[in-house]
Every structure is written in C-alpha cells, then in structure tokens.
Amino acid sequence: MLIVNSKDPLKIVFFGTPEFARFCLQELFNNGFIIKAVVTVPDRKAGRGKMYRKSAVKNYAENNGFLIFQPENLKSIEFVNNLRNIGADAFVVVAFRMLPKVVWNIPELGTINLHASLLPNYRGAAPINWVLINGERLTGVTTFLINEQIDTGSILIQEEISISKNDNTEKLSDKLLNIGAPLLIKTLYSLKKKIIVPITQKQLGNEKLAFKLTKENTMINWDNSLKQIKNLVRGLSPYPGAWTNLIVKSSSQKIKIFDAEPVYETHSYPTNQILIKGKKIYITHPEGFLNCKEIQLPNKRRMDAAAFLNGHKSLVDSTVF
C-alpha cells in the first residue's frame, strides 16, 4: 500500500461507474486521499423487474458517506458550479463518459484518467474486450490527462502486463485492477510533487481501437478461424457473451457461448453442425471442432456442457449460423 503524505493529502473528485472504478475509488480512499465528491451515472431501470439499479461506485460512495452527484447533463451550470466550489486538487476518471472541457479544466492538477490499455492503442469504450478479441499477448494500463478528444491526452505513466491464453475479460480485468489502482495513486502523488512530465501521444495512424460492443460485433462469424472464434468467446466472457443462432428442427434461437476450446482435427462432417460426443458439445468447422464448454439459452442460466445436455436432448442434427 502506498500511503500519501498525510500532512498534505490530495483532495479529489472521483468520476466512475462500474466495479473496476469502484475498486480504484476504494484504493484511493484507503491510501489517504480526501474524497470530496463522487460523480456517477443516474440510477437506471434494469433487469426483468425494471427496478432502479445503482452503480457499483454509488453503492460504495453511499456506504462511506461521500457527497454524490448523478447529473444527466454534465454541462449544467449548477453541476459545474458545485464542482468549482468543492476546491479539489484533481479530478480522477475511471470508466466514465466523456467530460466537457468546462468540467475537466477545473482542478489545478488537471483531470486524470485511468485507461485499461497501452495508449495510443485501444482507445474507446471496451479496451479489455478488444485486446482479447484481437489475440494480443500484451496489454496494460495508462494514466493520462484528459483533453477535448477521447483517450488522446498526454500520457503520464504506463505499466505493461502479459496476457495469458486462458484469460477472459473477468480474469484480465482483475489483473489490470491490481496494477491500475497503484498506478493511479503513484500518478497523483507524482503530479503533486511535480516529478512527472506529461508526454504527448504520438499519432501513428494505425492504432487499434476499442469499439463499443454491439449486437453485430459480438456475433460469432463461423467463417473465421477457430483461434479467432475462441478469442471472440473469451473476449466477451463473462459479459456480454459471444452469440450465434442455433437451429433445431427448423426453429431458431439465440445461444451464447462463454467458454470454448478449438480441437484441430480432420473430419468429413458438414460445417456448422453440432455433434454430441459423450458429455461434450462440438461444433464442426473446416479446421476441426469448437468444443463448447459453457453455454446459455435465452432466459436460462449459464451451464457447462454436461449440465446443459442433461436437460436438452434435442441438439442432435442441429446447426449454427
């Protein structure tokens, strides 16, 4: 644990929403930073019951008595004036939407963003997903100063880690959190001590992007290689899940695959056909088979292949597309 100077602790406003951000907020608080306020998204209706759901950051902020803002409009005069009056040394952003200049330009030390990639690669909404989908072997975290464009501000500090072949988004996110939160603390401390020099991002023109995940780019393309399909599956697991259309006796339904492994083997089966081998579910492919280890039908829980087959005997002669 890196403890900041308790005689002169930094005062910050924290912007964030998901669990990744909540962990960073917790580490800042535990390391002696003064949390002047927390900004997160408004409560949204979610789930089948359409109940209002709070963000992970809001739950933590409430439990610790922090001042909370949930603005619909980040440019509202009232919200901006409230931020100005707080007197924070720095703003910290982790997994939040783009801030307007009237907000990020307020604090003396600037507004620092923690991004889960090695910028300038994988700018955008889903960097952890896309490094896995693209089969990268290295990734990391970057702290940078926010400017007018998304993820293009001057870099402060970066740290690199290796990606394991067994990593999915959950496992990789945990790894990045373990280096990201300390890096954020180090960045703030270094800015305070004026021992860090921001470095302008070089625009190479061939940077890889982290596009927002959509129905279209999370669908499995069975024309891709088995390696590409496996990478898509692990890059979308446990959320939102890579999906395909399952055809059983001329009826179609959407099925998600959360864990899969290529089996490279010569065979004479038609492609895109489901085969049941013991307690395993295979999908035929020109390179061999995709061993589907964990799957989910609509409105059903995720199940491993053996459990799925116990309740679904009608996969024989079914196909996917």
C-alpha positions in Angstrom: 0.0 0.0 0.0 1.3 3.4 -1.0 0.4 6.0 1.7 0.3 9.6 0.5 1.6 12.4 2.7 -0.9 12.6 5.5 0.1 16.2 6.3 -1.0 17.4 2.9 -3.4 14.9 1.4 -4.8 15.5 -2.1 -8.4 16.4 -2.4 -10.1 14.7 -5.3 -13.4 14.3 -7.1 -13.9 10.8 -8.5 -15.8 10.0 -11.7 -16.8 6.4 -12.3 -19.5 3.8 -12.7 -18.6 0.0 -12.8 -16.8 -2.3 -10.4 -13.5 -1.6 -12.0 -14.0 2.1 -11.0 -15.3 1.2 -7.5 -12.1 -0.7 -6.7 -10.0 2.3 -7.7 -12.1 4.6 -5.6 -11.7 2.3 -2.6 -7.9 2.2 -3.0 -7.7 6.0 -3.2 -9.7 6.3 0.0 -7.7 3.6 1.8 -4.5 5.4 0.8 -5.4 8.7 2.4 -6.8 10.7 -0.4 -9.7 13.0 0.6 -12.7 12.2 -1.5 -14.5 15.5 -1.8 -17.3 14.1 -4.0 -18.2 11.2 -6.3 -19.8 11.6 -9.7 -21.6 8.6 -11.2 -24.4 7.8 -13.6 -28.1 8.3 -12.6 -29.8 5.2 -11.3 -31.3 3.2 -14.2 -34.1 0.7 -14.5 -32.6 -2.8 -15.2 -33.5 -6.4 -15.1 -36.8 -8.2 -15.8 -38.5 -6.4 -13.0 -37.3 -3.0 -14.2 -36.2 -2.0 -10.8 -33.9 1.0 -10.3 -30.3 -0.1 -10.0 -27.4 1.9 -8.5 -23.9 1.8 -9.9 -21.1 0.0 -8.1 -19.5 3.3 -7.4 -22.6 4.8 -6.0 -23.1 1.9 -3.6 -19.6 2.3 -2.3 -19.9 6.1 -2.0 -23.2 5.8 0.0 -21.6 3.2 2.3 -18.8 5.7 3.1 -20.8 8.9 3.3 -19.3 10.6 0.3 -21.1 13.5 -1.4 -22.6 12.1 -4.6 -23.6 13.8 -7.9 -25.6 12.0 -10.6 -26.0 14.6 -13.4 -27.9 13.9 -16.5 -26.2 16.9 -18.1 -22.5 17.3 -17.4 -22.6 20.9 -18.6 -25.4 22.1 -16.3 -24.5 25.3 -14.6 -25.5 24.0 -11.2 -23.3 20.9 -11.5 -20.3 22.8 -12.8 -20.6 25.4 -10.1 -20.8 22.7 -7.4 -17.6 21.2 -8.7 -15.8 24.5 -8.7 -16.9 25.3 -5.2 -15.6 21.9 -3.9 -11.9 23.0 -4.2 -10.5 19.7 -5.3 -6.8 19.4 -6.3 -7.5 16.9 -9.1 -10.4 15.0 -10.7 -10.0 11.3 -11.3 -11.9 9.4 -14.0 -12.2 5.7 -14.3 -14.7 4.1 -16.7 -16.9 7.1 -17.1 -18.3 9.0 -20.1 -16.5 11.8 -21.9 -16.3 15.0 -19.8 -16.8 18.5 -21.3 -13.9 21.0 -21.1 -15.9 23.1 -18.6 -15.5 20.2 -16.2 -12.1 18.7 -16.8 -10.4 22.1 -16.9 -11.5 23.0 -13.3 -8.8 21.4 -11.0 -5.3 22.8 -10.7 -3.5 19.5 -11.2 -5.8 18.5 -14.0 -8.2 15.6 -14.7 -6.5 12.2 -14.7 -8.0 9.2 -16.5 -7.0 5.6 -15.9 -7.5 3.7 -19.1 -7.2 -0.1 -19.4 -4.8 -0.3 -22.4 -1.4 0.9 -23.5 -2.4 4.1 -25.3 -2.5 5.1 -28.1 -3.8 1.6 -28.9 -7.3 0.6 -27.9 -8.8 4.0 -27.3 -12.5 3.7 -26.7 -15.2 2.0 -24.6 -14.1 -1.6 -24.4 -10.3 -2.0 -24.3 -10.2 -5.1 -22.2 -12.6 -6.9 -24.5 -10.8 -6.0 -27.7 -7.3 -6.9 -26.7 -8.6 -10.4 -26.1 -10.7 -10.5 -29.2 -7.7 -9.5 -31.3 -5.5 -12.1 -29.6 -3.0 -9.6 -28.1 -0.2 -11.0 -25.9 0.5 -7.7 -24.1 -1.7 -5.0 -22.6 -1.5 -2.7 -19.6 -2.9 0.5 -18.1 -2.3 4.1 -18.8 -2.8 7.3 -16.8 -3.2 10.4 -18.9 -4.6 14.0 -18.7 -8.0 14.4 -20.3 -8.4 16.8 -23.2 -11.0 17.5 -25.9 -10.9 14.1 -27.6 -11.5 10.6 -26.2 -8.3 8.9 -24.8 -5.9 11.2 -26.7 -4.5 13.3 -23.8 -0.9 13.5 -22.7 0.4 10.2 -21.1 1.5 10.3 -17.5 2.5 6.7 -16.6 2.1 3.3 -18.2 2.5 -0.2 -17.0 2.6 -3.4 -19.1 1.5 -6.9 -18.4 1.3 -10.2 -20.3 -2.0 -11.8 -21.4 -2.5 -15.5 -20.6 -4.1 -17.7 -23.2 -6.7 -18.6 -20.5 -7.6 -15.0 -19.7 -11.1 -13.8 -20.3 -12.4 -10.3 -19.6 -13.0 -11.1 -15.9 -9.6 -12.5 -15.3 -7.8 -9.8 -17.3 -9.8 -7.1 -15.6 -8.7 -8.4 -12.2 -5.0 -8.3 -13.3 -5.4 -4.8 -14.6 -7.0 -3.6 -11.4 -4.1 -4.9 -9.4 -1.7 -2.7 -11.4 -4.1 0.1 -12.3 -5.1 1.3 -8.8 -1.5 1.6 -7.6 -0.5 3.3 -10.8 -3.3 5.9 -10.3 -2.0 6.5 -6.7 1.5 6.9 -8.0 0.4 9.3 -10.7 -1.5 11.6 -8.3 1.4 11.6 -5.9 3.9 12.4 -8.7 1.8 15.2 -10.0 1.5 16.7 -6.6 5.3 16.5 -6.2 5.8 17.8 -9.8 8.1 14.9 -10.6 6.2 13.7 -13.7 6.3 15.1 -17.2 3.2 14.5 -19.4 4.1 13.1 -22.8 2.1 13.9 -25.9 0.6 10.8 -27.6 2.1 10.1 -30.9 -0.5 9.6 -33.7 0.8 6.8 -35.8 -2.3 6.3 -37.9 -2.6 2.6 -37.4 -3.7 2.4 -33.9 -6.2 -0.3 -32.9 -9.5 0.8 -31.5 -11.8 -0.5 -28.7 -15.2 -0.1 -30.3 -18.4 -0.1 -28.3 -19.7 -3.6 -28.1 -22.9 -4.2 -30.2 -25.2 -7.0 -31.3 -23.3 -7.1 -34.6 -19.7 -7.3 -33.4 -20.5 -9.8 -30.6 -21.9 -12.3 -33.1 -19.7 -15.3 -34.0 -18.6 -15.4 -37.6 -18.2 -19.1 -38.4 -16.1 -18.3 -41.4 -13.3 -17.1 -39.1 -10.6 -19.4 -37.8 -11.1 -21.5 -34.7 -8.5 -19.3 -33.0 -10.4 -16.1 -33.9 -13.6 -17.7 -32.6 -12.0 -18.7 -29.3 -10.6 -15.2 -28.9 -14.1 -13.7 -29.5 -15.6 -16.0 -26.9 -13.1 -15.2 -24.2 -13.1 -11.5 -25.1 -16.8 -11.4 -24.4 -16.9 -13.6 -21.3 -18.5 -13.3 -18.8 -20.2 -10.3 -20.4 -21.9 -9.7 -22.8 -21.2 -13.2 -24.3 -20.4 -14.2 -27.8 -23.6 -15.4 -29.6 -24.8 -17.4 -32.5 -28.1 -18.6 -33.9 -29.0 -22.2 -33.0 -31.2 -24.1 -35.5 -33.1 -27.0 -34.1 -35.7 -28.7 -36.2 -36.2 -25.6 -38.4 -36.7 -23.3 -35.3 -34.1 -20.7 -34.4 -33.0 -19.3 -31.1 -30.0 -17.2 -29.9 -27.4 -19.1 -27.9 -24.4 -17.6 -26.1 -21.0 -19.4 -25.7 -18.9 -18.3 -22.7 -16.1 -20.9 -22.8 -14.8 -22.8 -25.8 -11.6 -24.6 -27.0 -10.5 -25.4 -30.5 -10.0 -29.0 -31.4 -7.8 -29.3 -34.6 -8.8 -32.5 -36.3 -9.5 -33.6 -39.9 -13.1 -34.8 -40.4 -15.7 -35.2 -43.1 -18.7 -33.6 -41.3 -20.6 -30.6 -42.8 -19.5 -27.4 -41.2 -21.6 -25.6 -38.5 -23.1 -28.8 -37.3 -23.5 -29.7 -33.6 -22.1 -33.0 -32.6 -22.5 -34.6 -29.2 -19.5 -36.7 -28.1 -20.1 -38.1 -24.6 -20.8 -35.1 -22.4 -19.2 -32.7 -24.8 -20.8 -30.3 -27.4 -18.8 -29.9 -30.5 -19.5 -27.5 -33.4 -17.9 -28.6 -36.7 -15.5 -26.3 -38.5 -13.2 -26.7 -41.5 -10.2 -26.8 -39.1 -11.8 -29.3 -36.8 -14.3 -28.6 -34.0 -15.1 -25.9 -31.4 -15.5 -27.6 -28.0 -18.3 -25.5 -26.3 -17.6 -25.8 -22.6 -20.1 -23.3 -21.2 -23.3 -22.1 -23.0 -26.6 -20.3 -22.3 -30.0 -20.3 -23.9 -32.3 -17.2 -23.7 -33.7 -16.6 -20.2 -31.8 -19.6 -18.8 -28.7 -19.7 -16.6 -25.2 -20.4 -17.9 -24.4 -24.1 -17.8 -21.4 -26.3 -18.5 -21.9 -28.7 -21.4 -22.6 -31.8 -19.3 -25.4 -30.0 -17.3 -26.8 -28.5 -20.5 -27.1 -31.9 -22.2 -28.9 -33.3 -19.2 -31.8 -31.0 -19.8 -31.6 -30.6 -23.6 -31.5 -33.8 -25.6 -32.6 -32.3 -28.9 -29.2 -30.9 -30.2 -28.5 -33.9 -32.4 -28.6 -32.7 -36.1 -28.9 -29.1 -35.1 -26.7 -26.4 -36.7 -25.5 -22.8 -36.0 -25.1 -19.8 -38.2 
